[in-house]
Amino acid sequence: MFNSKIYQHIKNKMLKKWRLYHATDFQSLMYPCFTVCRILGVFPYKFNTSTFEYSKPYYIMSTVVICVNCILGFFVMHGIIISKLNFGNVRNFEIIGYCTICCFIMIITHILSGPRMCLLQTIMEISSRLSSKSYQKLSILIHTKDIIGLIFLIMQMCIYFVKNRMFKFENYMLIVAIVVIVYMTLLQFQMHMLYINCVCILKACFQSINNNLAHMQRLIISDTKLCDPGLFYKIQRNQFSLNRLKTLKKQHLVISNTVQKLNIIFSLQILATIVMSFCTITFEVYCFAIHWNDGIFINFDAHFLVALSTSISYYVIKISLLVWACETGKNKAQEISTTVHDLLNSTNNEQIKNELQLFSLQILHRRNIFSAKGLTVDTKLLAVIIGNITTYLVILVQFLHISHSCDEKAAINHIT
């Protein structure tokens, strides 16, 4: 009883502390994201003082929610296959593929809830060293992205269902299909946002290390300009710089290990999201923009504009945001190597030089890139996706042309 009161007091204090765009710690920074995750049943943790812990009620609720939605997802796919639900041949194929990938994401998300809790705990400890100014900048980015992104997604789903006339509840299976699709879309979106938030926080941590190294370089250069700083001052300053450098090297090692953990835990979800985005964009453009009218005809009609305003724009923005976060995070990590070499050229102290060389060697052995099962998420990946979408669209257009040519030849042969 007493422990529950303490926990409630801490929780109430934490809620009072949270303000939009005014984050002061990791918990307040991730509060909107964690809240939506808890509503969706994929946040089976509780925050006890300064640690994440498993909550048995939340974990049971998460298990039930995931199992029910997976069963309903298979139920919807089975209904489409046996023709109890029919949205058209093309749309049926799209929904079956979408439900399959989303069920995979839900199962993986639940299985990895334990490692994900450890990852969040580590990121919270790492980010505790960030300044209040860094938290302020991160809160503007993360809170805006999470809130506006969620509103944008809900609006797009409403447009999608209205335009496809799915709000006409003809049978109970249609209601189940809508509920399942909405839940799956929100869950995979929220996991995507959680990953991007973690990448942005790690990027800020790399930036903090780089700023400290640059500040150390300025101090060393200013000391060399002094006429006679004194022996005691030089020893004290060099010892301070050496200790500070060792601390930064340890922080860099911990952050680098966290990047590897992040890649392992979220790799399958990110890979599934990339595949889903690629397939959906290709599918929507081909189905709604390319037509046959005595030849290949590209028409940006109302149906294409609906697809562009819903699924196409959603996946384009989501992939672009993912690539931006990972690319800038990689660049911030690589900037540290340049700063270390600049600092190495600025100092004459042998101990500091040796420590900087060890730091440089550590950076060389730590490729701080964000990847999904060996697939590096950067601007090159975005270029590859665009190139492959174009290639597959050309192939599909060729198949469309060949199929209609064969039909015309068959019709001519039949007449003759």
C-alpha positions in Angstrom: 0.0 0.0 0.0 2.8 2.4 1.0 4.8 1.5 -2.1 1.9 2.1 -4.4 1.4 5.5 -2.9 5.1 6.4 -3.5 4.8 5.2 -7.1 1.6 7.2 -7.6 3.3 10.3 -6.1 6.3 9.9 -8.5 4.0 9.4 -11.4 1.9 12.5 -10.6 5.1 14.5 -10.1 6.3 13.3 -13.5 3.0 14.2 -15.2 3.1 17.7 -13.7 6.6 18.1 -15.0 5.8 17.3 -18.6 5.1 20.2 -20.8 4.7 20.3 -24.6 8.0 21.5 -26.2 9.6 21.9 -22.8 11.3 18.5 -22.2 13.7 18.3 -19.3 14.6 14.6 -19.4 14.1 11.5 -21.4 10.8 10.7 -19.9 9.2 14.0 -20.7 10.8 14.0 -24.1 9.2 10.7 -25.0 6.0 11.2 -23.2 3.7 11.6 -26.3 5.3 8.6 -28.0 5.1 6.4 -24.8 1.4 7.5 -24.2 0.3 6.4 -27.7 2.3 3.1 -27.4 0.6 2.4 -24.1 -2.9 3.0 -25.6 -2.0 0.6 -28.4 -0.8 -2.0 -25.9 2.8 -2.1 -26.9 4.4 -0.4 -23.9 4.2 -3.1 -21.1 6.5 -1.1 -18.8 6.3 1.2 -15.8 8.7 3.9 -14.8 10.0 3.4 -11.3 12.1 6.3 -10.1 14.8 6.2 -12.8 14.4 2.8 -14.3 12.0 1.0 -16.6 10.4 -2.2 -15.2 8.0 -4.7 -16.5 4.4 -4.2 -15.4 2.5 -7.5 -15.2 -1.0 -6.0 -15.9 0.4 -4.0 -18.9 2.2 -7.1 -20.2 -0.9 -9.2 -20.0 -2.9 -6.5 -21.7 -0.2 -6.2 -24.4 -0.2 -10.0 -25.0 -4.0 -10.1 -25.3 -4.2 -7.0 -27.6 -1.5 -8.4 -29.9 -3.0 -11.9 -30.0 -6.5 -10.6 -30.7 -5.4 -8.3 -33.5 -3.3 -11.0 -35.1 -6.2 -13.4 -35.0 -8.5 -10.8 -36.4 -6.0 -10.0 -39.1 -5.9 -13.7 -40.2 -9.7 -13.7 -40.0 -9.9 -10.7 -42.4 -7.4 -12.4 -44.8 -9.4 -15.6 -44.7 -12.6 -13.7 -45.4 -11.0 -12.1 -48.4 -9.7 -15.4 -49.7 -13.1 -17.2 -49.4 -14.8 -14.1 -50.9 -16.8 -13.0 -47.9 -15.1 -9.7 -48.2 -14.5 -8.3 -51.6 -12.9 -4.9 -52.3 -11.9 -5.8 -55.9 -9.2 -8.1 -57.1 -6.4 -5.5 -56.9 -7.5 -4.1 -53.5 -7.9 -7.6 -52.1 -4.3 -8.5 -53.0 -3.1 -5.2 -51.4 -5.0 -5.8 -48.1 -3.8 -9.4 -47.8 -0.1 -8.3 -48.3 -0.6 -5.3 -45.9 -2.1 -7.5 -43.1 0.6 -10.1 -43.5 3.4 -7.6 -43.1 1.6 -5.8 -40.2 1.0 -9.1 -38.3 4.7 -9.9 -38.7 5.5 -6.4 -37.2 3.1 -7.0 -34.3 4.5 -10.4 -33.4 8.2 -9.2 -33.6 7.3 -6.1 -31.5 5.8 -8.2 -28.8 8.6 -10.8 -28.8 11.3 -8.0 -28.5 9.5 -6.1 -25.7 12.2 -7.2 -23.2 15.3 -6.1 -25.2 13.4 -2.9 -26.2 13.0 -2.1 -22.5 16.7 -2.5 -21.9 17.4 -0.3 -24.9 15.2 2.5 -23.7 16.9 2.2 -20.2 20.3 2.6 -21.8 19.2 5.5 -24.0 17.7 7.2 -20.9 21.0 6.9 -19.0 23.0 8.2 -22.0 20.7 11.1 -22.7 20.9 12.2 -19.0 24.2 13.9 -19.9 22.5 16.2 -22.5 22.1 19.9 -21.7 18.8 21.5 -21.2 19.3 23.3 -24.5 19.6 20.0 -26.3 16.4 18.7 -24.7 14.6 21.9 -25.8 15.7 21.4 -29.4 14.8 17.7 -29.4 11.4 18.3 -27.8 10.5 20.7 -30.6 11.4 18.1 -33.2 10.0 15.0 -31.5 6.8 16.4 -30.1 5.9 18.1 -33.3 6.7 15.0 -35.4 4.8 12.7 -33.1 1.7 14.8 -32.7 1.3 16.2 -36.2 2.3 12.8 -37.7 -0.5 11.1 -35.7 -3.1 13.7 -36.7 -2.0 13.5 -40.3 -2.2 9.7 -40.3 -5.7 9.7 -38.8 -6.9 12.2 -41.4 -5.5 10.1 -44.2 -7.2 6.9 -42.9 -10.5 8.8 -42.8 -10.0 10.0 -46.4 -9.0 6.5 -47.5 -12.1 4.8 -45.9 -14.5 7.4 -47.2 -13.2 7.4 -50.7 -13.3 3.6 -50.9 -16.8 3.6 -49.3 -15.7 1.3 -46.5 -17.8 3.2 -43.9 -20.9 1.4 -45.3 -21.1 -1.3 -42.7 -22.7 -4.0 -44.9 -21.6 -6.9 -42.6 -19.7 -7.4 -39.4 -16.6 -8.6 -41.2 -16.2 -5.2 -42.8 -16.3 -3.6 -39.4 -13.6 -6.0 -38.2 -11.5 -5.3 -41.3 -11.6 -1.5 -40.6 -10.7 -1.9 -36.9 -7.8 -4.3 -37.7 -6.4 -2.1 -40.5 -6.6 1.1 -38.3 -4.9 -0.7 -35.4 -2.2 -2.2 -37.6 -1.5 1.1 -39.2 -1.2 3.0 -35.9 1.1 0.3 -34.4 3.6 0.2 -37.3 3.5 4.0 -37.5 4.2 4.3 -33.7 7.1 1.8 -33.9 8.5 3.7 -36.8 8.3 7.0 -34.8 9.9 5.3 -31.7 12.8 4.2 -33.8 13.3 7.7 -35.3 13.1 9.3 -31.8 15.8 7.0 -30.5 18.0 7.8 -33.6 17.5 11.6 -33.0 18.5 11.2 -29.3 21.6 9.3 -30.2 22.4 11.9 -32.8 22.2 14.6 -30.1 24.6 12.5 -27.9 27.1 12.3 -30.7 26.7 16.0 -31.2 27.4 16.6 -27.5 30.6 14.6 -27.7 31.7 16.6 -30.8 30.9 19.9 -29.1 33.0 18.9 -26.0 35.9 18.0 -28.1 35.7 21.2 -30.1 35.6 23.2 -26.8 38.6 21.3 -25.5 40.5 22.2 -28.7 39.7 25.9 -28.2 41.0 25.7 -24.6 44.2 24.1 -25.8 44.8 26.7 -28.5 44.1 29.5 -26.0 46.6 28.0 -23.6 49.3 27.9 -26.3 48.8 31.7 -26.9 49.6 32.5 -23.2 53.1 33.9 -22.7 54.0 32.0 -19.6 51.0 30.0 -18.1 53.1 28.5 -15.4 54.1 24.9 -14.8 51.4 24.1 -12.2 48.7 25.6 -14.5 49.9 23.5 -17.4 49.9 20.3 -15.5 46.5 20.9 -14.0 45.0 21.9 -17.4 46.6 18.8 -19.2 45.3 16.5 -16.4 41.8 18.0 -16.7 41.9 17.6 -20.5 43.2 14.0 -20.2 40.4 13.0 -17.8 37.8 14.7 -19.8 39.0 12.9 -23.0 38.9 9.5 -21.3 35.3 10.3 -20.2 34.3 11.3 -23.7 35.9 8.1 -25.1 33.9 5.9 -22.7 30.7 7.8 -23.6 31.4 7.3 -27.3 31.9 3.6 -26.7 28.5 3.3 -24.8 26.7 5.3 -27.5 28.2 3.1 -30.3 27.1 -0.1 -28.5 23.7 1.4 -28.2 23.5 2.1 -31.9 24.3 -1.6 -32.6 21.6 -2.7 -30.1 19.1 -0.3 -31.8 19.9 -1.8 -35.2 19.4 -5.4 -33.9 16.1 -4.7 -32.0 14.4 -2.6 -34.7 15.9 -4.1 -37.9 13.0 -6.5 -38.7 10.4 -3.8 -38.2 12.3 -1.2 -40.3 13.0 -3.8 -43.0 9.3 -4.7 -43.1 8.4 -1.0 -43.3 10.8 -0.4 -46.2 9.4 -3.4 -48.1 5.8 -2.2 -47.4 6.5 1.3 -48.5 8.2 0.1 -51.7 5.4 -2.2 -52.6 2.6 0.2 -51.8 4.1 3.2 -53.7 4.7 1.0 -56.8 1.3 -0.6 -56.5 -0.7 2.6 -56.1 1.1 4.5 -58.9 0.6 1.5 -61.3 -3.0 0.9 -60.4 -4.2 4.6 -60.4 -2.0 6.4 -62.8 -1.3 3.9 -65.6 -4.2 2.9 -67.8 -4.8 1.2 -71.2 -6.7 3.2 -73.8 -5.7 1.9 -77.2 -2.2 2.2 -75.8 -0.4 3.1 -72.5 -2.1 6.1 -71.0 -0.9 8.0 -67.9 -3.8 9.8 -66.3 -3.6 11.7 -63.0 -7.3 11.5 -62.4 -9.3 11.8 -59.1 -8.6 8.3 -58.1 -4.8 8.9 -58.4 -5.1 12.1 -56.4 -6.9 10.3 -53.6 -4.1 7.6 -53.6 -1.5 10.4 -53.7 -3.1 12.2 -50.8 -3.3 9.1 -48.7 -1.0 6.1 -49.0 1.6 7.4 -51.4 2.3 10.7 -49.6 2.2 8.9 -46.2 4.9 6.3 -47.2 7.0 8.9 -49.0 7.1 11.2 -46.0 7.7 8.3 -43.6 10.6 6.9 -45.6 12.1 10.3 -46.2 11.9 11.1 -42.5 13.6 7.8 -41.6 16.4 8.3 -44.1 16.9 11.9 -42.9 17.2 10.9 -39.3 19.6 8.0 -40.0 21.7 10.0 -42.5 22.2 13.0 -40.2 22.9 10.6 -37.2 25.6 8.9 -39.2 27.1 12.3 -40.2 27.2 13.5 -36.6 29.0 10.3 -35.6 31.6 10.8 -38.4 32.2 14.4 -37.5 33.8 13.2 -34.2 36.6 11.6 -36.2 37.4 14.9 -37.9 37.3 16.8 -34.6 39.6 14.2 -32.9 42.2 14.6 -35.6 42.0 18.4 -35.4 42.5 18.2 -31.7 45.5 15.8 -32.2 47.1 18.5 -34.4 46.5 21.2 -31.8 48.2 19.6 -28.7 51.8 18.9 -27.9 51.2 16.8 -24.8 52.2 13.2 -25.3 49.6 11.7 -23.0 46.8 13.6 -24.6 48.1 12.5 -28.1 48.2 8.9 -27.0 44.6 9.1 -25.7 43.5 10.8 -28.9 45.1 8.1 -31.0 43.3 5.4 -29.0 40.1 7.4 -29.4 40.7 7.6 -33.2 41.3 3.9 -33.3 38.0 3.2 -31.4 36.1 5.4 -33.9 37.7 3.5 -36.8 36.4 0.2 -35.4 32.9 1.5 -34.7 30.9 2.1 -37.9 28.1 4.1 -36.4 25.6 3.5 -39.2 21.9 2.8 -38.8 21.0 -0.4 -40.7 18.3 -3.1 -41.0 19.7 -6.6 -41.4 22.7 -5.3 -43.3 20.7 -2.8 -45.3 22.2 0.7 -44.5 19.5 3.3 -44.1 20.9 6.4 -45.8 20.4 8.6 -48.9 21.8 5.8 -51.1 18.9 3.6 -50.0 16.4 6.3 -50.9 18.0 6.6 -54.3 17.9 2.8 -54.7 14.2 2.7 -53.7 13.3 5.4 -56.2 15.3 3.6 -58.9 13.7 0.2 -58.2 10.2 1.8 -58.2 10.9 3.2 -61.6 12.3 -0.1 -62.9 9.3 -2.1 -61.7 6.8 0.4 -63.1 8.5 0.0 -66.5 8.4 -3.8 -66.2 4.7 -3.7 -65.2 3.9 -1.3 -68.1 5.7 -3.7 -70.5 3.6 -6.6 -69.2 0.5 -4.5 -69.6 1.4 -3.8 -73.2 2.2 -7.5 -73.9 -1.0 -8.7 -72.4 -3.2 -6.4 -74.4 -1.2 -7.2 -77.6 -1.8 -10.9 -77.0 -5.5 -10.2 -76.5 -5.7 -8.2 -79.7 -4.0 -10.9 -81.7 -6.2 -13.6 -80.2 -9.3 -11.5 -81.1 -8.0 -11.1 -84.7 -7.3 -14.8 -85.1 -10.7 -15.6 -83.7 -12.4 -13.3 -86.3 -10.4 -14.7 -89.2 
